[in-house]
Amino acid sequence: MQREHRDWIRRSLRRPVSFTGTAVRSDGSSIRVVLMNISYDGCHILAEDELEVGEALNLSVDAMSVIEAQVRWVDGGRSGLKFVTGASAVDARRARIGV
């Protein structure tokens, strides 16, 4: 999906980290991940299996509680996740349609 420049939302600053954890897929299977950076809105991970754009995950990392996330981009074993807060109808709609 192509987006107009005016539709872009500036990404918040991400902090470099290195946490190991688990991502649980919607089918119940889990994969090991390394969280490489994080912000209030999302994170960058390395995963042992390739994920799919739009896929919903429950991310569990030792330093945090379980976080609902959606895969926004994939490049080999690297992926960008957006945290799904459910705080607004916009977040819920974007999670459903994958944008």
N, C-alpha and C positions, 0 to 999 in steps of 0.2 A: 504494500500500500504506500503510495506516494503521499507525502504531507506537504502542505504549504508552509513556507518559512514562518509565517505568523502563528502557526499551530505548534511550533516547537516550544518545549518547556525546558528551561535551563536546568541541568542536572546539578544537584547539590554537591558540595565538596566531599570527596571520598577520602578516607584515612587508610593508609597502608596497614595491614594486619597479616597475620599468618595463623589461622586456626584450622584445625581438622574437625570434621564432623560428618554428618550423614544427611542425605537428601532422600526423603521418602516420596516416591511417585504415586500418582493416583491409583495405580493398580496394586499398591501395597509393597512393591519391591523397593529396595533401598540401594543407594550407591554411596561410596565414600567420596567426599569432596574436601578441597582445601579452599578456605575463604581467603582471598587475596587482598581485598580492600572493601570498605564498608562506609555507608552513609546512612542517614535517617530514612532514605527512600529505597535503597537497594544495595547490591554488592556485586563483586566479580568473583567467580569461583573457577577452580580447576576440578574437573570431574573424571572419574575413571571410565565412564561411559558417556557417549555423546547424547546430549539432551535435544529436545525439539522446541522450537520457538512456539510460545503460547502454552507450553506445558506447565501445569500447576505442581508445586512441590511444597513439602513441609520440611524446612531446613532446621536441623538440630545441630548446634555447635556447643561444645563444652562451656564456653563462657557466656552463653545466652540461653533463653528458653526457646521453645519451638516457634518458628516464624513461618507464616504462610508467604509464599513467593510465587512469582510467575517468570518464566524464562522469556527474556526480551530479545536476546541475540545469542548466536552460537558461532564459534569459530574453532572447529576441531574439538578439543577437550575443554576449551575455555568457554564460559558463558557469562552473560550479564543477567542478573535477576532484579526484579522490581518487587519490593515488599508490598503485599496486598493487605492493607489495613482494614478495609471494609468500612472505613469511617465516612465514606460518602458514596452516593449513587454513581458518581463519575468513576471512582476507583473500581467499583463492582462491575460496571458496564465495560470498562476497558479490560478488566481481567477476563470477562466472558468472551469478548470479541478479539482479544489478542492484540490490542494497540496500546 
